[in-house]
Structure formats: structure tokens, C-alpha cells
Amino acid sequence: MCTANKTKVHPDDPQPKGGTSRQESFRQLFKLSNLALYAGAGLSIFDLIFDVAMVYEYFKKEKPHFARATLISIGLNLAIQVAITLIQNKKRKRRVKIREVFFVLTFVKPGIDAWRVVTKQKHHALNLFSPMTEYLFGKGIELVFECIPSTIIQVLAFVEGQHSAVVILSLCSSILTAAFISASMSIEKDIDKNSRRFSPYFYGFVNLESKVQSAVVCMLVLVLSACQLSSKAFAMALGASESATVLAAYLLVDMGFALMFKLARGDFLYWVRIEEISMRVFVSSAMRLCNKILIDFTGMIQMRHPFEYGGLYFSTVLLTTPLVSLYFGSRYLAYTEDEEVKATLKYVFSSNQIYGGLGCLAAVQLFCFSLFLAIIPPKFRTTFLSAQTGSQYACANFFRTTTDHGRVDIFTLHPSLSQPIKQEVKAWLNESLAAWIAEKPSWFNDQVKTSIFDDYVDQPEMLKQIRGEAGLEVEEAGLEVEEAGLNS
């Protein structure tokens, strides 16, 4: 077990080496990230317009099952977005809840969330999530329940012979939108100052000291996501055309292995601070399923985090997806060799089309991933091979962090993750707490005060004091504390 390192209280934002030039890079990238947020919101609305156009096209071409499936995905996305909005604002007044639900139902919520992040709207005391966390949740839900299903539906229609200009444009729009959202979520998280401050050994692969390198890395992440989605979606479509039973068996085994992988390592329960075990199991199950979908279909770089599925699992999925698509492609070709089968199909792809198209996707994906690993700072390459569990990462990150401000991030996680080093954390906390109260560093705010675990403070009077300063009673602090987007 590691031993605790004595740390000093440092300023909120220590001056980085390279000072002016690096801070200028931060400002420029921040402006670009703001544009990316608005662009992502715009693409979401643009893609929705194409989805509606496709519903009309499907009915017109007498393909009502595709139209209904598209409408179901849109409706499911809206329903879950409404549920998350109500959870987010459950302590707010009714008029606020009505306003926020109205934003969802009128499809302007992505733009509103982006505006709140860009303008640095403060985390309202009665809201469960910060604006950034709400934005990321919303985009993740949109990916899982609308963008990815819509792409698969359109690829299925394409495989069945729907090759009109509207179908092709809509398919390209869906792939671009999903890839852009996935890439921008990972990049936003990586260039976020808090992410780099609290997890400097994980976040920082976008090199802020080189504009060209930063642009290339961002482009590679986008292309990787687009290739992953295209390859996986075509694999699903070709598999469904040949045998829905075999495809379903593959998906169940693949998902089952992922969940068993987390269970076997004692890493299934999610890091979010939820006290009730039944609710924690439910949230963990939902997050593991959704994040597995995000890895499989978008190759989201953020999912390599040990709090999610880890670098080793992420890289394995990314490198094996082309093989899976080629496997289902070969099954499709064998299936369509039968003349009776060909007679029932409107369009049949040739072996050159199958192997040429999927092979090109595989080559581009492998090249982009290799180039990405080659040009990012060397210390981040290991994050793509790491087999750390969430708890192992949390403990290691605590000892590697050199500031008190960074170390308090341990309290935004569920206590079970830091259980192996509980005594070391308690010793550091009780040694430092008096100085924090007396010196009042800028980072020792109400959020930090309410996040500290009750049983980690040896002196009850001191606990009551910091809770009182934060405007909370000790027993009201509970375990459900907003993580402020600093983790995972």
C-alpha cells in the first residue's frame, strides 16, 4: 500500500511552465471549444430535421417499420431527456420545471445547455448537476437513444437498397453528428482546466503548446469515431440481413462479457455518490450498458477512463471492431450466394463492395489510431493500455496529486473507491482541515465542505463548523453530492 505524501496548500491556479504562450493556447482552445459546443447543438437540430425527412421518405417508399423505429428512437430520447431534466430540477419551483421541459420538447435544449456552459452559468444550489455535467449527460443520452439507433436504421435501409439522395445525405448527417458529439465530449473533457488539475496523468493528450498538433489530434479523434460508427453500424445491418438470431446472440454475448468483466474485477458499481444500494445498482447497470454502447459505436476516447471500462478494454474494442464487421460481411456474402435469396432482395452487395468498403474503413481507423498514439504526449499512451479498476485509479491519483485542492477530489467519489486508503486520507484531512478553515483558500468552497465524508473528520465540532459555513446541517449533507464534472 502506498504511503501518504505531505502536501501544502497551493493557489487555486498555479502558474504553468511556459506561462503566457500556454495560457494563450488555453484561451484559443477555449474559444474553439465554445464554437464546438454550439456546432454540436446545431448539428443535433440539423440531424433531427433529416430524421423527420427520413420518416416521410420511409412511409413514401412503403417502409413503415423503418419510419416507426425512427420515431420510437426520437420519442425515447425525448422521454429520457425529460426524466433527466425533472431529476436535475426536482428541488426547483414548478415554473422552472415547466420551462426546462418545454426546452426539451421544442428541441432547443442542446442549444440552451451549450449556452449555459459557454457563458459559465453557475451551478444552482438546488440543481443536482452542474451545467457541464447536464450538457454531457444530455449529449450522451442523445447519442445512445437517437443518433446511434437512427444511424443503424438508415444503414439497414441502405443495405436493403434505399439509395436515394435523401437517404445518403441523412446517413452522412447521422454519422457526422454522432462522431462530432462523441469527439467533442472527449476533447471538452480533456482540455478542461479542472480535469487537468485533478487528473493530470489522464487528461492532457491535446497538446496546448502546439496549435497544429492540437488540430491534428482533434481531427483524428473525429475520424476515429466516424470510422467506428460506420464499421459497427454496417456490421449490424449486414448481420441482421443474414440472420437476426446470430446477430442477437453476438450482441448478448458481447454485452454479457463486458458486464462480467466489470463484475469479476469488483468494478461494476459506478463511482457516483449514491447511498441507497438499490438505486446505486440501478444507476450502475444503466451507465455500464450506455457506456458500452458508446464504446462499441462511437469509440469515445473518454470511455478509456478506469471509472468507465478502462484503456485495455477500450483499445481491444477499437481494434477488433473491423474484424467483427468483416466477419458479418463474409456471412452476408455467403448468404446472398443462394439464387433464391437474391431473388428476394432489392439490392445485393458484391464481395468487392463489402471487402473494399469495410477494408478501407479498417485501414483508415487503424492508421488514425496509430498516428493518434504516435503524436500525443508519451505519458498518455499508457492510458490506452491500463487495466486499472476505478478504485485503483482513485487511490493512485490521490497519492500522485501534489496539491490539497487536487486531493479533495477524492470526496466527489463514492467512499467505496477510496476505502483501501481510508486511514491515509483521514490522516491527511485531519492534519490539513484546521489550516483550510483558518486560511480559507479560494477552492475550499461550499461544494468541498459538503462533500467531505462525515466519518473522516475526527472532531465533530470541526465538522459542524464547516457544515454550518456551507449552510447545511451534518445529517443533511448525505452522500448524494454533485461531482461537478471533475471525474470520469
N, C-alpha and C positions, 0 to 999 in steps of 0.2 A: 504493500500500500504506500502511496505517495505521502510525503510529509508536508505539512503546511509551510508556505513561504510567507515571511512577514512583509507586508506591503505598506506603503504610505498613501495618504490621501493626495491625489493629484488633481489638477484643474480639470474642469469638465471637458475641455477640448484642447489637449496638449498640442503644441506647435509641431507639425510633422517635419521630417527632414526634407529639404528641398523647398520648404515653405511656400513662397509666393507662386512658383510655377505649378506646384501640385495643387494648391488651393484654387488657382485659376482653372486647372483641369477639372477640379470638383465642380466649380461654378458652371463651366461649359457643359459638362456631362449632366449636371442637374437641369439645365435648360433643355437639353436634348431629351432627358427622361420625362420632363413635363410634356414636351411635344409627343413623346411616345405614349404617355397616358391618354392624351386627347385623341391621338391617332387610333389607339386601341378601342376607345369608346366609339369613335366614328366608324371604325371597321365593324364593330358589333352591330350597329344600326344598319349599316350598308349590307351586311351579310343577312340580317333579318329580312330586308327588302327582297333579296334574292331568294330566300327560303319561301316567302309568300308567293313570289313569282313561280317558284318550282311547284308549289301546291296546285296552282292554277294549271301549270303545264302537265302535271301528273293526271289531274282529272280530265284534261283535254285529250291526253293520249290514252285514256282508259286504263290508268294505273292507280286506282283509288287506294290500294294498300300502301303505296309509297306516300301519297298525299296524307293519309291518316297517320302514318308513322311520323311524318314531319310535324304535323300539328300536335301530336302527342308529345314529341320532344320539346317543342316550344312551350306547350302548356305545363309540362313537368318542370321545365326550367323556371317559368314564372311562379309556379306554386312553391317551389323550394326557395326562390328568392324572396317571396312574400313571407314565408315562415322565418327565414333568417332575419329579415327586416323587423318582424314583430319581436323576435328574441332580442335583437340588438336594442330595440326601443321599448322593451317591456315595462320599464320604470318611468317612461316619459308620458306626457299628457296625451289624451286621445287624439287631439288635433294633430300632434306631431306624428303619431302612428298613421293616421289617415293620409297625411301629406306624403310620408315616406312610401306607403303602399301605392299611392297614386303615381309616384315617380316610377315604381316598378311596372305597374300595369300600362303605363304610357311609353315604356321602353326608353325612358331618358335617365334611368338610374345609373347606367355606366358613366354617362357624362357628368352627372351630379357627383358621383363618388370620385371621379378623376379631378374635378374642380376642387373638391374638399382637400384632396391630397396636395395638389399643386399650390393652393393658397394656404397650406399648412393650418387648416382648421384644427382647433384644439380638441382633445378627447373630452367630450362632455362627461361630467361626473356620473350621470345616470345611464350612459350608454355602456354596453358590455364591451364593445370593441373600439379600438382607435380607428380613425378614418382610413389609414393604410391597411389595417387588418381587414376592415369591412370591404375595402376595394379588392383585396386579394381573394377573400372568400367569394365575393361576387363573381370575379373572373374565373375562379376555379370551378364554381358551380356551372357557369355558362359553358365552359369547356366540356365538362363531364356530361351534362344533360342536354345540351343543344348543339354545340359546334361539332363534337365528335360524332354523335348519332346522325346529325344531318349529313356529314361527310360520308359516312358509311352508306347511308340511304342513297345518296347521289352516285356513289361508286357502284352500288348494286344496280341502279338504273342504267349506268353507263355500260356495265358488263352485259346487261340484258339487251343492249342495242339502242339505248336512248342517247343519240349522239348529236342532238340539235345544238345550236349555238347557245341557247339559254342554259341547257344542261351543262355544257362545258364551262361557260362563264361562271355559273353558280358553283360548280365543283371547285374551280380555281379559287373563287372567292372564299369558300368554306375552308380550304386548305390554308390559304394565306392568312385568313383571320385567326384560325386556331394556332397556327405556327407563330404568328406575331404576338398573340396574347401569351402563349407559353414562354416565348423568348423574352418578352418584355417583363414578365413576372420575375424570371430568374435574374435578369440584368438589374432591374429595380432593386431587388433584394441585395445583390452583390455590391452595388455602388452606394447603398445606403450607409450613411456615416455610423449610425448605431450598430448596424450589422458588423461593420468592420471593427468598431471599437470593442464590441463584446465577443466577437468570434474572429479574431484576426488570422487564425490558422485555417479558416474555412472560406471566408469571404474576402475577395480581393483579386480574383482572376482577371478582372478587367483592369488593365494597367493604366492608371490615371496619368502616368508620366509620358505616355505616347499616344497622341491622337490617332495616328494611323493604326497602331496595334489595337487600340480600343475599338475602332470602327470595324476592323477585320474580325475581331473576336465576336462582336455583336452580330455581324453578318453570318458568321459560321454557326452561331447558336440558332439563328433563324432558319438557315438552310437545313441544319440537322433536324430540327423539329418538323419542317415541311417534309423531308425525306422519310422520317419515322412515321408520320401520319399517313403519307401516301402508301408506303410499303405495307403497313399494318392494315389499312383500310382495304387495299386490293387483295391482301391475303384473306381477309374476312369475306369479301364479296366472291372471290373465286371458290373459297371453301363452301360457302352457302350454296353456290350454283351446283357444286358437285355432290355434296352430302351435308345437309344441315346437322345430322346426327353426329358425324365425325367432328364437325366444327364445334358443336356444343360440348362434346367430350373433351376436346383440346382446351377450350376456354375454362371449363370446370377444373380440369387437372392443373392448368397453369395458375389459376387463381388460388386453388387449394394449396398448391406447393408454396406460393408466396405467403399465404397466411400461416401455414405450418412452419415455414422458415422463421417467421417472427415469433411464433409461439414457442418453438423449440429452443430459442435463444433467450426466452424470458423477456422479449422486447415487443410484445404485442400491444400492451396498453399505451395509449398516446400520452405525450408529455404535458398536455393541458391540465391545469389545476382544477379538477372536479372532484369533490369529496365523495358524493354518492357512488358506490361501486357499480350499481346497475346502470346509471347514466354514463359513467366512465367507460364501461364495457360497450355500451351502445355507440357512444361517440367514437371510441377507438375503432370499432368494427366499420363504421361508416367512413372514417378517414382512411383506414387501410384499403378499403375497397376503392374509394375515389382516387387515392394516390396511385394505386396500382394501375388504374385506367389511364391516369395522366402519364405515367412512365411508359406504358405499352404503346399509347397512341400519339404522344407528343414528344417523348424523350426529354421531358422538362428537367433541366440541369439541377434545379433546386431539390429534386427528389433524391439526389445522391446523399443528402444530409442524413447523418445517423439517426436523427429523430424520425425520419421517414423510412426509406428502405436501404440506405447505405450505398456507398460508392461501388462496392464489388457487385452487388445485385443490379444496380443501375447500369453499369458497363456491360454486364452479361446480357441484359435485356437488349441494350442498344446494338450489340454485336451479333446477337442471334436472331433478331427480327428479320433481316434479309434472308436468312436460311429458312425461317418459317414461311415467308412469302413465296420463296422458290419451291418449297415442299407443296404448298397448296396449289401453286401454279402447275406443278407436274401432275398432281391429281386431277386438276381441271382438264389438262390436255389428254390424259388417259381416258377420262370420262367422255370427252367430246369426239373421240375416235369412232365411237359407235354411230353408224349412219342413222339409226332410229332416233338417237338422242339429238343429233344435228338437225334432224327434220323438225324437232320441237322448239328449237332455239332460233330467235330472230337474227342473232349475230354470234359467230364463233371466232374467238381469237386464235391466231396461228401460233406455233411454237416460237417463231421469230419475234412476234409481238410480245408474247409472255416473257420469254427469257431475255429478250433485248430490253424491254421496259423495266422489268424488275432488276435485271443485272445492272443497268445504268443507275437506278436508284441506289442499289447496294454499293456500287463503286463510288458514287458521289458522297454517300453517307460515310463510308469508311475513310475516304480522303479527307473530308471535312473534320471528322473526329480526330484523325491522326494529326492534321495541321493544327487543330484547336489545342491538343495536348502539347504540341511542339512549341507553340508560341506563348502559352500562358506561363506565368512565373512558376519555376520548378516546384516550389513547396506546395502548390495546389494540385499537382498531378496525383499525389498520393490520396487525395480525397476521392478520386475515381476508382481507387482500389481498396479503400478502407473497409474493414469488416467490423468496425466498432458498433456496439449497441448504443442506444440512446443514453443509458446510464453511464457507460464507459466514457462516452464523449463528454457528457456533462461534468463528470469528475475531473477528467483530464483538462478540460477547458478552464475549470476553476483554478487549478494549480498553475496553468500556463499564463493566465491573465495577470498583469502586473499592477493593476490599479484597483482600488476599492470600488470605484464606480463600475468597473467591469465585473468584478466578482459578485456584486449584489444581483446580477442577472440570474444567479443560481436560484433566487427566490421566486422567479417568474415561472419556474418549472414545478411539476408535481413533486412533492417531497420524496417519493419513492426513488426518483432518479439520483438524488444525492445521498440516499441512505448509506451507501458504503463509506462515505467520508463525513458522516454526520458530526462526529466529535471534532474533526478538524475545522469544519465550517462553524460550529458553535464556538470553538476557542477563538477563531479569528473575529467572529461577530462580536462577542462579548468584550474582546480586547479593544475593538475599534468603535463600538457604539457610543461610548461616552464622548469621544473626540468628535464624532459626527454631530451629536446633539449640541455640543458647545460651539463648534466651528461653523456649523450649518453650510456645508458645501452646496453648490447650486444643484447637484444631482440628487441630494438627499431630500427629495420632494415627497408629497403625499402618496404618490404611487409606490415609491420604495418603502415608505413607512408602513403602508397597509399590506405590503407583500411579504414582509418578514414573518417567518413561521413563529407562532406563539411559543412553542416548546423549545425554541432555540435560544430564547432570551432568559438568562439565569435570574435576573432581578425583575420581579413583577412590577415594581414601581416604574422602572425604566420603560417597560412595555406599555404601561398605561400612559406614560408621558408621550411617547411617540404616536400612540393611537389617538390620544387627545389632540395632539398637534395636527393630526390628519383629519380630525373631525369624526372619528369613529370610536366606538366602544370596542374593547378587546373581543368580546364574544360576537360582535357583529362583523368582524373582519373576515372570518371564514376562510375558505380555501379558494373560492372562485374569484381570482384576481386577474385582471386583464394583462395579457402578456405583452401588449404594446408592439407587437410585430418584431420583437428582438430575437426571437428564436425560430428555429426550423426554416 
